Amino acid sequence: MAQIAANPVDYAYLATAILFILGLRYLSSPKTARFGNRLAALGMLIALVAVLTQGIVQWWVIGIGIVVGAAIGIYSGRAVKMTAMPQMVALFNGAGGGAAALVAAGELLKLTNAGDGVLPFDQTFTIMLTSVIGAISFAGSIMAFLKLQEVMTGRPIVYPGQQVVNAFILLLVVVSSTLVIMNVNGLTWYTVALLAALVLGVLFVLPIGGADMPVIVSLLNSFTGVAAAATGFVLANNVLVISGALVGASGTLLTVMMGKAMNRSITNVLFGAFGSIKTTTGAAGSGAAQNVRSVTPTDVAALVAYANQVIIVPGYGMAVAQAQHSVRELADQLEKRGVEVKYAIHPVAGRMPGHMNVLLAEANVPYEALYDMDDINPEFERTDVALVIGANDVTNPAARSDKNSPIYGMPILDVDKAANIIVLKRSMKPGFAGIDNPLYDNPKTAMLFGDAKKSIDSVVSAVKAL
Amino acid sequence: MSAQLLAELTVFILAVFVGIEVISKVPTTLHTPLMSATNAIHGIVLVGAILVAGTFDAPFNQIVGVILVILASLNVFGGFTVTERMLQMFRPRTPQPQKKDGD
């Protein structure tokens, strides 16, 4: 008996898997990251060329699909603003999840039409796994997109009995999937399972507030990874299994990191509806009663221009106002005057992991000037001015002191230890979590109200005029 | 469980460990590009999409097939484009101190 020769395509898939792993490896340094991304893209190209040799009958289906998908993908990928990156990533993630579910659906149809009615466990099980996870990821990502794009409110949406409804839908998913696996009326129950999974995807993102988005975006990324790997089980294709596993591991790791940075478990994020108790009844206005001190851009300019060290604390507000370029300009002006400028980046600042880093990189801020929470926190004591730009909950001292606060225990940036604190904010409305921030009552704190970009621009001209 | 599924599961588990090993070395600065890159990588479902959609017969299935391939391609091409754009922006501190004369 001669050995069965390997299919040449499998060599190509092996090359792809190696290139993906190396690509991710090179992502560990900003200097080599671009090369890493290109290695991964090359790996993808090899796999695509290889698969096109595999007995395709309907060329027009593939042709139209790739041309249209690539055109939309490349166009939107180029056109999207850096501030809109989180929703873009969510959208592409959803596309991947939806594709995985459809591949599994197609495979099931094919098997059902070809077979004698009873499908083996391996196949039905992996098909259900792919379909359910893919569908949840698809619907969840679309919801995350809608929230991030602010088509719908970014605040948690909660209603009585929410957990019960979610549990019921989950049960429906499990039961109908089991029926498919047991070959009971396969296609009917398959449809039920798929629809229920889609509904579940929508429902589980509904109660997630904006501040928790970094966790959810990572989690959905990991879901799509697992769905891709499960597609590999369905099609007995190792390159899908390996790639999916890499993405699943990456997404899970990031999810755990984000959860740690908020001192919350994943279950708490999913089922906790952050701060919803306080937001439900017009708590937004309650902040106005706080005893705050408001200042002008000229006051701020005088303060920062004569400081030894200024730490800039960016948050989602900076992204919304697209103020990153103005911030960089201010930093340039200050550095010219001999002021040391550092940036303090909280792991969950913004709407996705590393969101602030990308925005500041876009504004040409060198990455060496960005400091992680643990590295920068001891610095605040030695800092003359902490400039908080559109960040709120990640600076809230209640997380350290107030046991009743919903964010109690969350590691925060110790902004309140700086000699002076300037907070740029649009109004006194609480942040996404809907929690009052005692930082604003601090006698050391001065508030500069208005659009962050306009405020910073005014400060820059005031500094220049000094 | 068939021997084949077990073999694939083995590959999966090992790849998860490789993934954790490789990805835990990525600094926080690069977390967004990392997410975006892994996002593009799971676009590998396009391979599965092509395998499945390329053999659809019925017209309805073919329409679904086109949608399927569009979704997966969107994921691949959009993902790599966006990652490339992000990474273009990461550059080290240049030693040249602001060359603006005048004051």
Chai-1 contact restraints between the chains, C-beta under 6 A:
chainA,res_idxA,chainB,res_idxB,connection_type,confidence,min_distance_angstrom,max_distance_angstrom,comment,restraint_id
A,F20,B,I41,contact,1.0,0.0,6.0,A-B,restraint_1
A,L24,B,V22,contact,1.0,0.0,6.0,A-B,restraint_2
A,R25,B,V22,contact,1.0,0.0,6.0,A-B,restraint_3
A,L27,B,V26,contact,1.0,0.0,6.0,A-B,restraint_4
A,L27,B,L30,contact,1.0,0.0,6.0,A-B,restraint_5
A,L27,B,L34,contact,1.0,0.0,6.0,A-B,restraint_6
A,S28,B,K25,contact,1.0,0.0,6.0,A-B,restraint_7
A,S28,B,V26,contact,1.0,0.0,6.0,A-B,restraint_8
A,P30,B,F90,contact,1.0,0.0,6.0,A-B,restraint_9
A,A33,B,L30,contact,1.0,0.0,6.0,A-B,restraint_10
A,A33,B,L87,contact,1.0,0.0,6.0,A-B,restraint_11
A,R34,B,L87,contact,1.0,0.0,6.0,A-B,restraint_12
A,N37,B,A37,contact,1.0,0.0,6.0,A-B,restraint_13
A,N37,B,T83,contact,1.0,0.0,6.0,A-B,restraint_14
A,N37,B,E84,contact,1.0,0.0,6.0,A-B,restraint_15
A,N37,B,L87,contact,1.0,0.0,6.0,A-B,restraint_16
A,A40,B,I41,contact,1.0,0.0,6.0,A-B,restraint_17
A,A41,B,F80,contact,1.0,0.0,6.0,A-B,restraint_18
A,M44,B,V76,contact,1.0,0.0,6.0,A-B,restraint_19
A,A47,B,V47,contact,1.0,0.0,6.0,A-B,restraint_20
A,V51,B,V47,contact,1.0,0.0,6.0,A-B,restraint_21
A,V51,B,I50,contact,1.0,0.0,6.0,A-B,restraint_22
A,I56,B,G54,contact,1.0,0.0,6.0,A-B,restraint_23
A,V57,B,T55,contact,1.0,0.0,6.0,A-B,restraint_24
A,Q58,B,G54,contact,1.0,0.0,6.0,A-B,restraint_25
A,Q58,B,F56,contact,1.0,0.0,6.0,A-B,restraint_26
A,V61,B,A53,contact,1.0,0.0,6.0,A-B,restraint_27
A,V61,B,Q62,contact,1.0,0.0,6.0,A-B,restraint_28
A,V61,B,G65,contact,1.0,0.0,6.0,A-B,restraint_29
A,V61,B,V66,contact,1.0,0.0,6.0,A-B,restraint_30
A,I62,B,I50,contact,1.0,0.0,6.0,A-B,restraint_31
A,I62,B,G54,contact,1.0,0.0,6.0,A-B,restraint_32
A,I62,B,V69,contact,1.0,0.0,6.0,A-B,restraint_33
A,I64,B,V66,contact,1.0,0.0,6.0,A-B,restraint_34
A,G65,B,V66,contact,1.0,0.0,6.0,A-B,restraint_35
A,G65,B,V69,contact,1.0,0.0,6.0,A-B,restraint_36
A,G65,B,I70,contact,1.0,0.0,6.0,A-B,restraint_37
A,I66,B,S73,contact,1.0,0.0,6.0,A-B,restraint_38
A,V68,B,I70,contact,1.0,0.0,6.0,A-B,restraint_39
A,G69,B,I70,contact,1.0,0.0,6.0,A-B,restraint_40
A,G69,B,S73,contact,1.0,0.0,6.0,A-B,restraint_41
A,G69,B,L74,contact,1.0,0.0,6.0,A-B,restraint_42
A,A70,B,S73,contact,1.0,0.0,6.0,A-B,restraint_43
A,A70,B,F77,contact,1.0,0.0,6.0,A-B,restraint_44
A,I72,B,L74,contact,1.0,0.0,6.0,A-B,restraint_45
A,G73,B,L74,contact,1.0,0.0,6.0,A-B,restraint_46
A,G73,B,F77,contact,1.0,0.0,6.0,A-B,restraint_47
A,G73,B,G78,contact,1.0,0.0,6.0,A-B,restraint_48
A,I74,B,F77,contact,1.0,0.0,6.0,A-B,restraint_49
A,I74,B,T81,contact,1.0,0.0,6.0,A-B,restraint_50
A,G77,B,G78,contact,1.0,0.0,6.0,A-B,restraint_51
A,G77,B,T81,contact,1.0,0.0,6.0,A-B,restraint_52
A,G77,B,V82,contact,1.0,0.0,6.0,A-B,restraint_53
A,V89,B,S36,contact,1.0,0.0,6.0,A-B,restraint_54
A,V89,B,N39,contact,1.0,0.0,6.0,A-B,restraint_55
A,F92,B,N39,contact,1.0,0.0,6.0,A-B,restraint_56
A,F92,B,N75,contact,1.0,0.0,6.0,A-B,restraint_57
A,F92,B,G78,contact,1.0,0.0,6.0,A-B,restraint_58
A,F92,B,G79,contact,1.0,0.0,6.0,A-B,restraint_59
A,N93,B,N39,contact,1.0,0.0,6.0,A-B,restraint_60
A,A95,B,L71,contact,1.0,0.0,6.0,A-B,restraint_61
A,A95,B,L74,contact,1.0,0.0,6.0,A-B,restraint_62
A,A95,B,N75,contact,1.0,0.0,6.0,A-B,restraint_63
A,G96,B,H42,contact,1.0,0.0,6.0,A-B,restraint_64
A,G96,B,G43,contact,1.0,0.0,6.0,A-B,restraint_65
A,G96,B,V45,contact,1.0,0.0,6.0,A-B,restraint_66
A,G96,B,N75,contact,1.0,0.0,6.0,A-B,restraint_67
A,G98,B,L71,contact,1.0,0.0,6.0,A-B,restraint_68
A,A99,B,V45,contact,1.0,0.0,6.0,A-B,restraint_69
A,A99,B,A49,contact,1.0,0.0,6.0,A-B,restraint_70
A,A99,B,L68,contact,1.0,0.0,6.0,A-B,restraint_71
A,A99,B,L71,contact,1.0,0.0,6.0,A-B,restraint_72
A,A99,B,A72,contact,1.0,0.0,6.0,A-B,restraint_73
A,A100,B,V45,contact,1.0,0.0,6.0,A-B,restraint_74
A,L102,B,L68,contact,1.0,0.0,6.0,A-B,restraint_75
A,V103,B,G48,contact,1.0,0.0,6.0,A-B,restraint_76
A,V103,B,A49,contact,1.0,0.0,6.0,A-B,restraint_77
A,V103,B,V52,contact,1.0,0.0,6.0,A-B,restraint_78
A,G106,B,V52,contact,1.0,0.0,6.0,A-B,restraint_79
A,E107,B,V52,contact,1.0,0.0,6.0,A-B,restraint_80
A,D122,B,S2,contact,1.0,0.0,6.0,A-B,restraint_81
A,D122,B,L5,contact,1.0,0.0,6.0,A-B,restraint_82
A,N221,B,M35,contact,1.0,0.0,6.0,A-B,restraint_83
A,T224,B,H42,contact,1.0,0.0,6.0,A-B,restraint_84
A,G225,B,H42,contact,1.0,0.0,6.0,A-B,restraint_85
A,A228,B,H42,contact,1.0,0.0,6.0,A-B,restraint_86
A,A228,B,V45,contact,1.0,0.0,6.0,A-B,restraint_87
A,A229,B,F12,contact,1.0,0.0,6.0,A-B,restraint_88
A,T231,B,V45,contact,1.0,0.0,6.0,A-B,restraint_89
A,T231,B,G48,contact,1.0,0.0,6.0,A-B,restraint_90
A,F233,B,E8,contact,1.0,0.0,6.0,A-B,restraint_91
A,L235,B,G48,contact,1.0,0.0,6.0,A-B,restraint_92
A,N238,B,V11,contact,1.0,0.0,6.0,A-B,restraint_93
A,L240,B,I44,contact,1.0,0.0,6.0,A-B,restraint_94
A,L240,B,G48,contact,1.0,0.0,6.0,A-B,restraint_95
A,V241,B,E8,contact,1.0,0.0,6.0,A-B,restraint_96
A,V241,B,V11,contact,1.0,0.0,6.0,A-B,restraint_97
A,V241,B,F12,contact,1.0,0.0,6.0,A-B,restraint_98
A,I242,B,A15,contact,1.0,0.0,6.0,A-B,restraint_99
A,S243,B,I41,contact,1.0,0.0,6.0,A-B,restraint_100
A,S243,B,I44,contact,1.0,0.0,6.0,A-B,restraint_101
A,A245,B,F12,contact,1.0,0.0,6.0,A-B,restraint_102
A,A245,B,A15,contact,1.0,0.0,6.0,A-B,restraint_103
A,A245,B,V16,contact,1.0,0.0,6.0,A-B,restraint_104
A,A245,B,G19,contact,1.0,0.0,6.0,A-B,restraint_105
A,L246,B,A15,contact,1.0,0.0,6.0,A-B,restraint_106
A,L246,B,G19,contact,1.0,0.0,6.0,A-B,restraint_107
A,V247,B,T38,contact,1.0,0.0,6.0,A-B,restraint_108
A,V247,B,I41,contact,1.0,0.0,6.0,A-B,restraint_109
A,V247,B,H42,contact,1.0,0.0,6.0,A-B,restraint_110
A,A249,B,V16,contact,1.0,0.0,6.0,A-B,restraint_111
A,A249,B,G19,contact,1.0,0.0,6.0,A-B,restraint_112
A,A249,B,I20,contact,1.0,0.0,6.0,A-B,restraint_113
A,S250,B,G19,contact,1.0,0.0,6.0,A-B,restraint_114
A,S250,B,I23,contact,1.0,0.0,6.0,A-B,restraint_115
A,S250,B,T38,contact,1.0,0.0,6.0,A-B,restraint_116
A,L253,B,I23,contact,1.0,0.0,6.0,A-B,restraint_117
A,D332,B,Q98,contact,1.0,0.0,6.0,A-B,restraint_118
A,K336,B,Q98,contact,1.0,0.0,6.0,A-B,restraint_119
A,M352,B,T32,contact,1.0,0.0,6.0,A-B,restraint_120
A,P353,B,H31,contact,1.0,0.0,6.0,A-B,restraint_121
A,G354,B,T28,contact,1.0,0.0,6.0,A-B,restraint_122
A,G354,B,H31,contact,1.0,0.0,6.0,A-B,restraint_123
A,G354,B,T32,contact,1.0,0.0,6.0,A-B,restraint_124
A,H355,B,T32,contact,1.0,0.0,6.0,A-B,restraint_125
A,N357,B,T29,contact,1.0,0.0,6.0,A-B,restraint_126
A,V358,B,T32,contact,1.0,0.0,6.0,A-B,restraint_127
A,V358,B,M86,contact,1.0,0.0,6.0,A-B,restraint_128
A,A361,B,M89,contact,1.0,0.0,6.0,A-B,restraint_129
A,A361,B,F90,contact,1.0,0.0,6.0,A-B,restraint_130
A,E362,B,M89,contact,1.0,0.0,6.0,A-B,restraint_131
A,P366,B,P92,contact,1.0,0.0,6.0,A-B,restraint_132
A,P366,B,R93,contact,1.0,0.0,6.0,A-B,restraint_133
A,Y367,B,T29,contact,1.0,0.0,6.0,A-B,restraint_134
A,Y367,B,F90,contact,1.0,0.0,6.0,A-B,restraint_135
A,E368,B,R93,contact,1.0,0.0,6.0,A-B,restraint_136
A,D372,B,T28,contact,1.0,0.0,6.0,A-B,restraint_137
